[in-house]
Amino acid sequence: MSPSNSANTRRTADAPVTVVSAKPVLLPAPDGRGEDLQVRVSAPATGGDLPVIVFSHGFGWSMDGYAPLTDHWAAQGFVVVQPTHLDSRTLAIPHEDPRTPRMWRTRVEDLTLVLDGLEVLEAAVPGLGGRVDHGRVAVAGHSWGAQSASVLLGARVLDADGVPGEDMSDPRVTAGVLLALTGLGDSLTPFAAENLPFLKPSFDTMTAPALIVAGDKDDSALSTRGPDWFTDPYTYSPADKSLLTLFGAEHSLGGIPGTEVAETTDESPARVALLQRLTTAYLRSALDPADTGWQTAVTALATDPDPLGSLQSK
């Protein structure tokens, strides 16, 4: 294993912060995965007791995506861990590959593998050793990645008879941020029902705290319901949850996968900046009960004369 290292200066609201990254860090994977797990680890160059965010990418992406969020979080004092799942375009695994039917489970197993290997990942970044708080861990993800992350928070996938499948939640995870997470499976299009049977979740046992983010213009081709489909994870999960509905946002939520990428149909730097602020504030407060930044951010959005979104909590 010979990770490549890079140091980049990221501008925060207060001062430039140097972020150090290592990639690819390889974690040995179980036999059924077929190849080792490639991971990118990013962290601020200084500071201690750093909390961890494990981020799961959307379909086709990799550890190199989602810089608008992941780089921001690292500059704000988090260790950000980004595995590359088997569906990544960088791996070019064909659809007919025998691993495809269980790839949704492999994604969840990847996240668990990251949690198991945190000490290895910490050691791979020069100067990071001894600065990570292994007791404060959150998961985050976008689209399919949000589904993967939600399973660690307690969501389960229903089988063909509507019975919740295996509990794959992880007590090491304290909270989550779920971006454009798909809803219940009762309104899937015929294509989705036939080809994506894992899109039949139950949120009844998703008990861990989470911020759920939905775009009010996210009209998915996988569901007949329209944008409100993406609010199901909030509606049907128990407290403690918050729902951020972004006005005018489509599936890329303003461009979180990256700047000027093909998948972004609703480019909005202002919307991305709002997500940066709110997700950072949420995660800080969720991982540290003494932190009041989330309540401050909630108040600021509620009193904004021209808000880009709305918040509700339970």
Rosetta silent file (secondary structure, phi, psi, omega in degrees, C-alpha in Angstrom):
SEQUENCE: MSPSNSANTRRTADAPVTVVSAKPVLLPAPDGRGEDLQVRVSAPATGGDLPVIVFSHGFGWSMDGYAPLTDHWAAQGFVVVQPTHLDSRTLAIPHEDPRTPRMWRTRVEDLTLVLDGLEVLEAAVPGLGGRVDHGRVAVAGHSWGAQSASVLLGARVLDADGVPGEDMSDPRVTAGVLLALTGLGDSLTPFAAENLPFLKPSFDTMTAPALIVAGDKDDSALSTRGPDWFTDPYTYSPADKSLLTLFGAEHSLGGIPGTEVAETTDESPARVALLQRLTTAYLRSALDPADTGWQTAVTALATDPDPLGSLQSK
SCORE:     score description
SCORE:     0.000 S_00000001
   1 L     0.000  123.263  179.485    0.000    0.000    0.000 S_00000001
   2 L  -136.215   81.473 -177.304    1.491    3.302   -1.038 S_00000001
   3 L   -66.384  146.986  173.477   -1.053    6.099   -0.663 S_00000001
   4 E   -90.385  142.257 -175.155   -0.497    9.374   -2.436 S_00000001
   5 E  -116.970  144.803  176.319   -0.647   12.430   -0.218 S_00000001
   6 E  -143.961  144.960  175.941   -1.745   15.960   -0.980 S_00000001
   7 E  -120.170  125.008 -177.564   -2.089   19.135    1.066 S_00000001
   8 E  -127.260  141.016  176.919   -4.561   21.736   -0.087 S_00000001
   9 E   -90.067  121.477  179.737   -5.482   25.051    1.414 S_00000001
  10 E  -110.590  135.630 -179.261   -9.248   25.417    1.858 S_00000001
  11 E   -88.157  121.670  172.392  -10.817   28.755    2.690 S_00000001
  12 L  -102.435 -177.627 -179.018  -13.297   28.772    5.584 S_00000001
  13 L   -66.851  -22.409 -174.522  -15.312   31.711    6.824 S_00000001
  14 L  -101.933  -50.987 -174.555  -12.562   32.553    9.310 S_00000001
  15 L  -161.411  161.330  175.922   -9.153   31.660    7.879 S_00000001
  16 E   -63.294  139.960  177.810   -7.427   29.318    5.444 S_00000001
  17 E  -125.691  129.544  178.465   -7.175   25.756    6.741 S_00000001
  18 E   -83.306  125.892  178.195   -4.733   23.221    5.356 S_00000001
  19 E  -109.190  131.852  178.946   -6.339   19.865    4.599 S_00000001
  20 E  -110.797  133.007 -179.365   -4.171   16.760    4.184 S_00000001
  21 E  -125.646  151.290  171.962   -5.430   13.755    2.221 S_00000001
  22 E  -130.154  133.871  176.636   -4.178   10.245    1.559 S_00000001
  23 E  -162.288  152.657  -15.410   -5.393    8.011   -1.256 S_00000001
  24 E   -81.495  132.480  169.198   -5.780    5.273   -2.128 S_00000001
  25 E   -92.774  129.900 -175.254   -5.573    3.620    1.258 S_00000001
  26 E  -102.180  129.631  173.055   -6.382   -0.067    0.809 S_00000001
  27 E  -110.389  126.073  178.360   -8.392   -2.085    3.297 S_00000001
  28 L   -58.138  132.123 -175.432   -8.361   -5.873    2.805 S_00000001
  29 L  -109.584  158.437  176.695  -11.863   -6.947    1.826 S_00000001
  30 L   -59.962  158.989 -174.858  -13.753  -10.229    2.271 S_00000001
  31 H   -55.481  -40.641 -175.121  -13.395  -12.837   -0.483 S_00000001
  32 H   -66.139  -18.732 -178.822  -16.807  -12.166   -1.992 S_00000001
  33 H   -73.716  -31.782  175.225  -15.976   -8.525   -2.727 S_00000001
  34 L    94.091  -23.697  178.936  -13.351   -9.504   -5.257 S_00000001
  35 L  -159.629  157.829 -178.280  -10.888   -6.692   -4.559 S_00000001
  36 L   -66.145  156.596 -178.263   -9.640   -4.582   -1.706 S_00000001
  37 E   -84.775  124.108  176.675  -11.525   -1.449   -0.691 S_00000001
  38 E   -90.344  133.054 -174.525   -9.989    1.822   -1.890 S_00000001
  39 E  -135.296  143.494  170.301  -10.421    4.717    0.534 S_00000001
  40 E  -109.655  135.851  178.459   -9.568    8.398    0.645 S_00000001
  41 E  -123.187  127.144  179.438   -8.932   10.008    4.035 S_00000001
  42 E  -127.527  144.613 -178.709   -8.914   13.799    4.502 S_00000001
  43 E  -159.574  156.124  172.768   -8.344   15.804    7.670 S_00000001
  44 E   -64.610  146.680 -175.394   -7.188   19.214    8.856 S_00000001
  45 L   -68.392  -20.632 -179.387   -3.415   19.357    9.224 S_00000001
  46 L  -131.430  169.958  177.936   -3.680   20.443   12.855 S_00000001
  47 L   100.845  155.980 -179.458   -5.991   19.948   15.810 S_00000001
  48 L  -128.864  177.617 -177.850   -6.953   17.015   17.995 S_00000001
  49 L    52.027   44.581 -174.599  -10.005   15.057   19.122 S_00000001
  50 E   -80.195  125.758  175.233  -11.239   15.145   15.530 S_00000001
  51 E   -73.717  165.242 -172.156  -14.646   13.541   14.876 S_00000001
  52 E  -117.373  137.634  169.473  -15.132   11.244   11.886 S_00000001
  53 E  -120.165  120.864  173.165  -17.533   11.362    8.930 S_00000001
  54 E   -97.208  118.847 -173.264  -17.768    8.235    6.756 S_00000001
  55 E  -110.667  128.562  178.871  -19.200    9.321    3.399 S_00000001
  56 E  -105.568  122.431 -175.907  -20.891    6.999    0.893 S_00000001
  57 L   -76.955  163.175  174.759  -20.980    8.234   -2.703 S_00000001
  58 L   -75.864  174.463 -177.019  -23.882    8.013   -5.135 S_00000001
  59 L   -52.960  129.073  173.399  -24.125    5.535   -8.000 S_00000001
  60 L    87.036  -14.667 -176.405  -21.071    5.529  -10.252 S_00000001
  61 L   -81.557 -163.962 -176.136  -18.993    7.959   -8.204 S_00000001
  62 L  -157.969 -174.764  178.169  -15.836    7.274   -6.195 S_00000001
  63 L   -63.487  -14.104 -177.732  -13.681    8.490   -3.322 S_00000001
  64 L   -92.315   -1.884 -178.540  -12.739   11.489   -5.485 S_00000001
  65 L   -91.189  175.172  172.017  -16.252   12.932   -5.727 S_00000001
  66 L    66.095   29.590  178.948  -18.296   15.323   -3.608 S_00000001
  67 H   -54.840  -36.520 -179.982  -15.466   17.776   -2.921 S_00000001
  68 H   -55.978  -30.274  177.122  -17.895   20.666   -2.218 S_00000001
  69 H   -96.865  -49.168 -171.721  -18.968   18.835    0.933 S_00000001
  70 H   -67.345  -40.619  176.789  -16.095   16.565    1.868 S_00000001
  71 H   -65.345  -38.479  179.095  -13.351   19.178    1.518 S_00000001
  72 H   -63.516  -47.196 -179.752  -15.474   21.644    3.461 S_00000001
  73 H   -59.896  -42.620  179.682  -16.061   19.204    6.307 S_00000001
  74 H   -62.658  -40.537  178.693  -12.355   18.399    6.529 S_00000001
  75 H   -67.481  -21.957  179.724  -11.505   22.099    6.650 S_00000001
  76 L   -92.907    9.512  171.358  -14.052   22.469    9.440 S_00000001
  77 L   105.169   14.910  178.165  -12.324   19.956   11.688 S_00000001
  78 L  -106.624  150.382  165.481  -13.615   16.527   10.645 S_00000001
  79 E   -88.814  118.594 -175.418  -11.773   13.435    9.473 S_00000001
  80 E  -108.318  123.322 -176.532  -13.619   12.536    6.262 S_00000001
  81 E  -115.168  122.510 -174.498  -13.386    8.949    5.024 S_00000001
  82 E  -124.034  100.889  174.795  -14.568    8.161    1.477 S_00000001
  83 E   -78.840  154.574  173.178  -14.639    4.551    0.264 S_00000001
  84 L  -101.070  112.074 -178.733  -15.001    3.667   -3.412 S_00000001
  85 L   -78.013  166.248 -174.693  -17.889    1.212   -3.794 S_00000001
  86 L   -65.788  -21.810  178.944  -18.012   -1.503   -6.441 S_00000001
  87 L   -78.584   -1.976 -177.916  -20.522    0.420   -8.582 S_00000001
  88 L   -59.771  137.806  175.941  -17.953    3.166   -9.197 S_00000001
  89 L   -61.006  -25.175 -179.596  -17.280    3.996  -12.832 S_00000001
  90 L   -67.009  -20.422 -179.989  -13.575    3.936  -11.948 S_00000001
  91 L   -96.685  -19.029  174.376  -13.807    0.154  -11.450 S_00000001
  92 L    53.106   42.423  175.921  -15.827   -0.524  -14.639 S_00000001
  93 L   -79.741  124.466 -176.513  -17.561   -3.624  -13.267 S_00000001
  94 L   -69.814  155.509 -177.714  -20.165   -4.731  -15.853 S_00000001
  95 L   -60.928  -31.798 -177.979  -23.818   -5.023  -14.903 S_00000001
  96 L   -78.715    1.017  177.285  -23.792   -8.765  -15.622 S_00000001
  97 L   -58.930  137.108 -177.721  -21.099   -9.304  -12.966 S_00000001
  98 L   -62.433  -16.172  178.638  -22.322  -11.878  -10.404 S_00000001
  99 L   -80.174  -12.835 -173.505  -21.660   -9.395   -7.590 S_00000001
 100 H   -59.430  -45.955 -175.657  -24.253   -6.934   -8.923 S_00000001
 101 H   -59.301  -29.945 -178.783  -27.403   -8.332   -7.238 S_00000001
 102 H  -105.946   17.898 -175.318  -25.947   -7.945   -3.757 S_00000001
 103 H   -63.503  -29.859  178.147  -24.041   -4.736   -4.434 S_00000001
 104 H   -63.153  -36.303  177.689  -26.334   -2.751   -2.137 S_00000001
 105 H   -72.042  -39.281  179.197  -25.232   -5.009    0.733 S_00000001
 106 H   -60.074  -36.699  177.363  -21.585   -4.773   -0.295 S_00000001
 107 H   -60.047  -46.189  179.208  -21.874   -0.983   -0.022 S_00000001
 108 H   -63.856  -42.140  177.830  -23.064   -1.277    3.579 S_00000001
 109 H   -62.099  -33.828  176.025  -20.316   -3.800    4.300 S_00000001
 110 H   -59.662  -43.971 -178.878  -17.800   -1.301    2.862 S_00000001
 111 H   -65.318  -40.149  176.672  -18.889    1.261    5.446 S_00000001
 112 H   -64.745  -38.741  178.100  -18.575   -1.303    8.243 S_00000001
 113 H   -61.705  -38.495  176.270  -15.145   -2.245    6.917 S_00000001
 114 H   -61.877  -45.070  179.418  -14.126    1.422    7.170 S_00000001
 115 H   -62.287  -39.947  178.056  -15.267    1.531   10.794 S_00000001
 116 H   -65.513  -29.896 -173.955  -13.315   -1.635   11.523 S_00000001
 117 L  -104.126   20.737 -176.376  -10.223   -0.157    9.862 S_00000001
 118 H   -57.881  -37.122 -179.975  -10.206    3.341   11.334 S_00000001
 119 H   -65.680  -39.190  177.285   -6.835    2.819   13.005 S_00000001
 120 H   -64.239  -44.715 -179.010   -5.294    1.734    9.694 S_00000001
 121 H   -65.288  -40.003  178.509   -6.813    4.717    7.907 S_00000001
 122 H   -60.911  -41.930 -177.939   -5.638    7.099   10.625 S_00000001
 123 H   -69.997  -18.917 -176.259   -2.079    5.812   10.323 S_00000001
 124 H   -77.812  -19.131 -179.074   -2.107    6.339    6.539 S_00000001
 125 L   -97.943  119.733 -178.860   -2.315   10.140    6.784 S_00000001
 126 L   -55.241  126.999  176.105    0.962   11.750    7.838 S_00000001
 127 L    82.855    0.411 -177.496    0.588   13.433   11.216 S_00000001
 128 L   -87.926  -20.927 -176.263   -2.956   12.226   11.850 S_00000001
 129 L   -54.724  132.965  177.845   -2.105    9.494   14.328 S_00000001
 130 L    80.719    1.556 -176.609   -3.469   10.096   17.818 S_00000001
 131 L  -108.442    2.438 -174.084   -5.651   13.031   16.726 S_00000001
 132 E  -102.620  133.699  175.826   -8.875   11.140   15.899 S_00000001
 133 E   -92.306   99.191 -176.772  -11.799   10.741   18.298 S_00000001
 134 E   -71.975   -9.154  178.877  -13.005    7.211   17.545 S_00000001
 135 E   -90.400   -3.573  179.164  -15.971    7.723   19.848 S_00000001
 136 E  -124.719   95.003 -174.678  -17.554   10.414   17.662 S_00000001
 137 E  -129.098  131.752  174.234  -18.468    8.942   14.294 S_00000001
 138 E  -122.462  158.055  171.963  -21.173    9.976   11.807 S_00000001
 139 E  -116.677  152.102  176.909  -22.176    8.604    8.430 S_00000001
 140 E  -147.126  159.436  178.415  -23.323   10.594    5.423 S_00000001
 141 E  -172.931  161.618  179.864  -24.237    9.805    1.856 S_00000001
 142 E  -121.742  131.578  175.451  -25.974   10.985   -1.291 S_00000001
 143 L    60.080 -119.516  178.246  -28.645    9.075   -3.231 S_00000001
 144 H   -59.465  -33.678  176.782  -27.635    5.390   -3.220 S_00000001
 145 H   -64.266  -33.484  176.352  -24.949    6.406   -0.740 S_00000001
 146 H   -67.078  -38.125  176.416  -27.628    7.829    1.537 S_00000001
 147 H   -63.256  -42.945  178.784  -29.405    4.483    1.444 S_00000001
 148 H   -59.511  -45.362 -179.860  -26.149    2.739    2.350 S_00000001
 149 H   -66.061  -37.171 -176.636  -25.583    5.143    5.238 S_00000001
 150 H   -63.560  -29.922 -179.992  -29.181    4.844    6.435 S_00000001
 151 H   -65.370  -36.580  176.716  -28.760    1.103    7.003 S_00000001
 152 H   -68.868  -20.961  177.865  -26.024    1.804    9.550 S_00000001
 153 L   -88.648   -5.060  176.142  -28.483    4.150   11.292 S_00000001
 154 L   121.902   -8.494  176.545  -31.078    1.393   11.575 S_00000001
 155 L   -65.789  152.293  179.748  -33.032    1.370    8.290 S_00000001
 156 E  -133.587  158.386 -179.709  -33.727   -2.084    6.864 S_00000001
 157 E  -101.886  130.612 -179.598  -34.592   -3.488    3.449 S_00000001
 158 E   -77.663  142.986  176.128  -37.853   -5.396    3.055 S_00000001
 159 L   -83.523 -174.414 -175.110  -37.797   -8.818    1.434 S_00000001
 160 L   -61.451  -23.408  179.556  -40.205   -9.983   -1.269 S_00000001
 161 L   -95.446    6.416 -179.770  -42.845  -10.679    1.397 S_00000001
 162 L    80.254   15.029  179.605  -42.491   -7.240    2.993 S_00000001
 163 L   -93.967  131.021  179.071  -40.580   -8.543    5.998 S_00000001
 164 E   -57.823  134.648  178.747  -37.656   -6.388    7.235 S_00000001
 165 L   -80.099 -160.237 -174.550  -34.337   -7.996    6.434 S_00000001
 166 L   -57.825  140.100  172.891  -31.170   -8.209    8.480 S_00000001
 167 L   -79.643  111.706 -179.494  -30.383   -5.489   11.003 S_00000001
 168 L  -113.497   22.110  178.599  -27.055   -4.057    9.808 S_00000001
 169 L   -66.678  161.239 -176.306  -27.024   -1.002   12.066 S_00000001
 170 L  -133.513  118.826 -177.461  -23.787   -0.116   13.839 S_00000001
 171 L   -66.952  -12.825  178.159  -23.639    1.238   17.402 S_00000001
 172 L   -74.056  -14.717 -177.810  -20.356    3.001   16.635 S_00000001
 173 L   -93.964  124.807 -175.198  -22.287    5.492   14.484 S_00000001
 174 L   -90.280  -35.151 -173.744  -23.777    8.398   16.442 S_00000001
 175 E  -161.053  173.968 -179.401  -25.657   10.332   13.738 S_00000001
 176 E  -150.038  160.778  170.629  -26.065   10.798   10.010 S_00000001
 177 E  -123.837  117.363 -173.471  -26.683   13.187    7.127 S_00000001
 178 E  -114.470  108.504 -172.268  -28.844   11.621    4.407 S_00000001
 179 E  -102.628  117.349  179.491  -28.890   13.572    1.146 S_00000001
 180 L    55.925   50.410  178.126  -31.603   12.775   -1.429 S_00000001
 181 L   -81.470  128.389 -179.114  -32.447    9.455    0.203 S_00000001
 182 L   -65.937  155.322 -174.123  -35.122    7.514   -1.682 S_00000001
 183 L   -94.902 -154.364 -176.370  -38.441    6.784    0.018 S_00000001
 184 L   -64.161  159.822 -175.207  -40.740    3.810    0.499 S_00000001
 185 H   -91.892   11.567 -176.736  -40.994    1.084   -2.137 S_00000001
 186 H   -84.301   -2.135 -179.309  -44.751    1.220   -2.648 S_00000001
 187 H  -128.909   27.647 -179.877  -44.544    3.668   -5.556 S_00000001
 188 E   -69.457  145.807  172.071  -41.656    2.291   -7.605 S_00000001
 189 L   -68.699  160.567  179.310  -41.891    2.384  -11.372 S_00000001
 190 H   -54.627  -39.938  178.283  -42.019   -1.048  -13.072 S_00000001
 191 H   -60.817  -48.282 -178.317  -38.336   -0.722  -14.041 S_00000001
 192 H   -64.691  -41.040 -179.220  -37.264    0.070  -10.486 S_00000001
 193 H   -62.924  -36.589 -177.700  -39.420   -2.667   -8.977 S_00000001
 194 H   -80.308  -39.186 -171.092  -37.927   -5.269  -11.306 S_00000001
 195 H  -102.100  -17.335 -175.930  -34.289   -4.182  -11.318 S_00000001
 196 L  -129.350   64.299 -175.177  -33.780   -2.484   -7.951 S_00000001
 197 L   -64.945  -17.152  178.485  -35.534   -4.659   -5.353 S_00000001
 198 L   -75.352   -7.109  177.966  -33.456   -3.158   -2.553 S_00000001
 199 L   -83.521   44.481  177.480  -35.395    0.120   -2.983 S_00000001
 200 L  -132.479   74.507 -173.436  -37.989   -1.166   -0.511 S_00000001
 201 E   -87.507  161.453  164.024  -36.848    0.218    2.827 S_00000001
 202 E  -120.427  127.251  178.997  -38.377    0.303    6.263 S_00000001
 203 L  -100.455    5.612 -175.331  -37.467    3.347    8.349 S_00000001
 204 L   -58.306  -33.228 -176.387  -39.340    2.146   11.452 S_00000001
 205 L  -106.443   13.518  177.385  -36.107    1.167   13.200 S_00000001
 206 L   -81.684   76.922 -170.131  -33.917    4.035   11.948 S_00000001
 207 L   -86.939  -18.171 -178.368  -33.577    5.363   15.479 S_00000001
 208 L   -68.326  146.731  177.829  -30.236    7.172   15.247 S_00000001
 209 L   -59.712  142.180  179.877  -30.390   10.985   14.888 S_00000001
 210 E  -155.273  147.450  167.941  -30.204   12.190   11.298 S_00000001
 211 E  -100.225  120.481 -179.849  -30.544   15.247    9.110 S_00000001
 212 E  -106.031  129.893 -176.229  -32.495   14.315    5.976 S_00000001
 213 E  -118.093  126.288  179.834  -32.149   16.606    2.958 S_00000001
 214 E  -131.536  146.177  174.919  -34.642   16.638    0.087 S_00000001
 215 E   -98.293  134.148 -176.450  -35.062   18.844   -2.976 S_00000001
 216 L   -78.692    2.767  172.778  -38.591   20.011   -3.760 S_00000001
 217 L  -121.087   18.473 -179.006  -37.892   19.607   -7.495 S_00000001
 218 L   -85.651   88.539 -175.601  -36.280   16.155   -7.235 S_00000001
 219 L  -100.071   94.606 -171.575  -38.632   14.239   -9.537 S_00000001
 220 L   -78.443  142.453  174.767  -37.136   10.746   -9.716 S_00000001
 221 L   -76.052   -3.695 -178.708  -37.629    8.381  -12.641 S_00000001
 222 L   -92.670  -12.086 -176.397  -37.670    5.534  -10.103 S_00000001
 223 E  -134.086  151.291  176.566  -40.929    6.549   -8.423 S_00000001
 224 L   -90.168    1.860 -170.800  -44.391    7.648   -9.501 S_00000001
 225 L   -85.211  -32.960 -173.059  -44.740    9.896   -6.469 S_00000001
 226 L    96.083 -171.312 -172.555  -42.725   12.998   -7.314 S_00000001
 227 H   -59.053  -26.609 -177.992  -40.397   15.001   -5.041 S_00000001
 228 H   -67.668  -13.003  174.982  -42.285   14.227   -1.819 S_00000001
 229 H   -55.479  -35.338 -175.648  -40.962   10.638   -2.146 S_00000001
 230 H   -78.968   -1.943  174.466  -37.685   11.911   -0.722 S_00000001
 231 H   -94.155   -8.457  179.815  -39.377   13.098    2.472 S_00000001
 232 H   -54.650  -41.889 -178.868  -40.445    9.548    3.436 S_00000001
 233 H   -58.063  -30.349  175.395  -37.262    8.866    5.445 S_00000001
 234 H   -78.292  -47.568 -174.982  -38.271   11.742    7.732 S_00000001
 235 H   -62.359  -40.304 -171.133  -41.994   10.988    7.822 S_00000001
 236 L  -104.204   10.364  175.945  -41.682    7.279    8.567 S_00000001
 237 L  -108.299  154.850  177.809  -38.688    7.215   10.920 S_00000001
 238 L   -75.047  162.336  173.929  -38.776    7.820   14.665 S_00000001
 239 L   -62.432  155.828   14.298  -37.322   10.915   16.311 S_00000001
 240 L   -99.479  113.626 -178.344  -34.691   12.387   16.587 S_00000001
 241 E  -138.357  152.225  171.089  -34.809   13.638   12.985 S_00000001
 242 E  -129.197  145.731  178.421  -34.668   16.902   11.047 S_00000001
 243 E  -120.923  120.824  173.546  -35.801   17.493    7.460 S_00000001
 244 E  -104.621  115.238  175.934  -34.245   20.191    5.301 S_00000001
 245 E  -101.873  118.358 -177.649  -36.275   20.841    2.149 S_00000001
 246 E   -92.660  125.282 -177.813  -34.295   22.823   -0.415 S_00000001
 247 L   -72.632  128.703  177.414  -36.342   25.092   -2.668 S_00000001
 248 L    78.046    3.211 -175.113  -35.757   24.506   -6.380 S_00000001
 249 L   -85.866  136.605  172.086  -33.289   21.668   -5.752 S_00000001
 250 L   -99.506 -158.749 -168.387  -33.138   18.600   -7.964 S_00000001
 251 L   -66.852  -27.976 -179.937  -31.280   15.372   -7.236 S_00000001
 252 L   -85.284   -0.679  173.490  -27.812   16.928   -7.104 S_00000001
 253 L    54.784   37.368  177.465  -29.038   19.470   -4.531 S_00000001
 254 L    97.858  -10.606  177.641  -27.322   22.354   -6.279 S_00000001
 255 L   122.866   33.010 -178.683  -24.123   20.550   -7.234 S_00000001
 256 L   -69.186  -25.275  177.337  -22.764   18.582   -4.261 S_00000001
 257 L   -64.328  -27.794 -179.991  -21.119   15.862   -6.429 S_00000001
 258 L   162.954  170.338 -179.108  -18.738   18.483   -7.822 S_00000001
 259 L   -79.421  124.716  175.710  -18.412   21.720   -9.747 S_00000001
 260 L    57.022   40.085  176.097  -19.873   21.646  -13.270 S_00000001
 261 L   -89.657  159.067 -172.627  -20.292   17.876  -13.388 S_00000001
 262 L   -62.528  -33.722 -176.120  -22.649   16.269  -15.891 S_00000001
 263 L   -71.927  -16.671 -176.432  -25.085   14.968  -13.253 S_00000001
 264 L   -81.770  115.486  179.946  -25.797   18.428  -11.870 S_00000001
 265 L  -107.784   -0.180 -174.910  -28.971   19.810  -13.420 S_00000001
 266 L  -138.710   48.293 -175.380  -29.598   22.538  -10.853 S_00000001
 267 L   -49.685  123.069 -179.746  -26.228   24.276  -10.392 S_00000001
 268 L  -155.075   95.269  177.270  -26.489   26.649   -7.415 S_00000001
 269 H   -56.285  -35.207 -179.819  -23.411   27.725   -5.454 S_00000001
 270 H   -65.432  -39.922  179.198  -25.676   29.426   -2.916 S_00000001
 271 H   -66.664  -41.512  178.151  -27.586   26.198   -2.287 S_00000001
 272 H   -64.048  -40.427  178.765  -24.341   24.249   -1.887 S_00000001
 273 H   -62.569  -38.765  176.423  -23.025   26.896    0.528 S_00000001
 274 H   -63.157  -43.811  177.940  -26.184   26.533    2.609 S_00000001
 275 H   -62.707  -39.215  176.524  -25.711   22.776    2.714 S_00000001
 276 H   -57.444  -49.315 -177.200  -22.099   23.242    3.772 S_00000001
 277 H   -65.408  -47.802 -173.183  -23.130   25.446    6.679 S_00000001
 278 H   -71.874  -41.000  179.405  -26.121   23.434    7.833 S_00000001
 279 H   -66.644  -38.386  177.574  -24.570   19.974    7.565 S_00000001
 280 H   -63.329  -46.397 -179.896  -21.454   21.141    9.398 S_00000001
 281 H   -63.279  -42.018 -179.549  -23.515   22.712   12.177 S_00000001
 282 H   -62.157  -48.816 -176.473  -25.730   19.638   12.444 S_00000001
 283 H   -65.476  -39.415  177.297  -22.848   17.183   12.653 S_00000001
 284 H   -59.733  -46.260 -177.738  -20.947   19.249   15.202 S_00000001
 285 H   -72.628  -35.841  179.506  -23.953   19.441   17.493 S_00000001
 286 H   -66.323  -31.719 -178.630  -24.981   15.813   16.940 S_00000001
 287 H   -93.787   -7.851  178.934  -21.513   14.614   17.913 S_00000001
 288 L  -144.223   98.706 -176.780  -21.105   17.078   20.790 S_00000001
 289 L   -56.562  -20.884  179.987  -24.199   17.786   22.914 S_00000001
 290 L   -80.716  -12.081 -177.662  -22.542   20.926   24.281 S_00000001
 291 L   -82.475  128.647 -177.212  -22.311   22.482   20.821 S_00000001
 292 L  -105.925   11.655 -176.075  -25.152   24.933   20.090 S_00000001
 293 H   -62.170  -33.035 -178.575  -24.253   25.656   16.469 S_00000001
 294 H   -66.264  -44.789  179.805  -27.176   23.681   15.053 S_00000001
 295 H   -64.133  -36.426  176.160  -29.780   25.675   16.932 S_00000001
 296 H   -62.447  -42.827 -179.963  -28.094   28.882   15.814 S_00000001
 297 H   -66.526  -38.833  178.164  -28.202   27.690   12.191 S_00000001
 298 H   -62.175  -44.266  179.490  -31.880   26.698   12.506 S_00000001
 299 H   -64.091  -41.060 -179.290  -32.749   30.152   13.830 S_00000001
 300 H   -62.389  -40.979  179.554  -30.772   31.857   11.065 S_00000001
 301 H   -69.080  -39.553 -177.739  -32.650   29.944    8.356 S_00000001
 302 H   -65.946  -28.862 -177.759  -36.019   30.591    9.988 S_00000001
 303 L  -100.966    2.901  177.863  -35.392   34.344   10.107 S_00000001
 304 L   -68.731  125.004 -178.513  -33.849   34.641    6.634 S_00000001
 305 L   -68.548  -19.503  179.751  -36.097   36.997    4.596 S_00000001
 306 L  -136.943   67.665 -171.947  -35.309   35.066    1.404 S_00000001
 307 L   -71.054  151.902  176.918  -34.557   31.480    2.505 S_00000001
 308 L   -93.676   -0.733 -179.281  -33.283   28.769    0.193 S_00000001
 309 E  -172.479  179.267  178.671  -35.063   26.064    2.159 S_00000001
 310 E  -133.622  152.583 -178.378  -37.129   25.156    5.190 S_00000001
 311 E  -122.050  142.798  167.884  -36.469   23.027    8.251 S_00000001
 312 E  -140.462  153.058 -175.837  -38.666   20.886   10.443 S_00000001
 313 E  -140.210  157.738  174.879  -37.724   18.597   13.295 S_00000001
 314 L  -146.187    0.000    0.000  -39.210   15.936   15.516 S_00000001
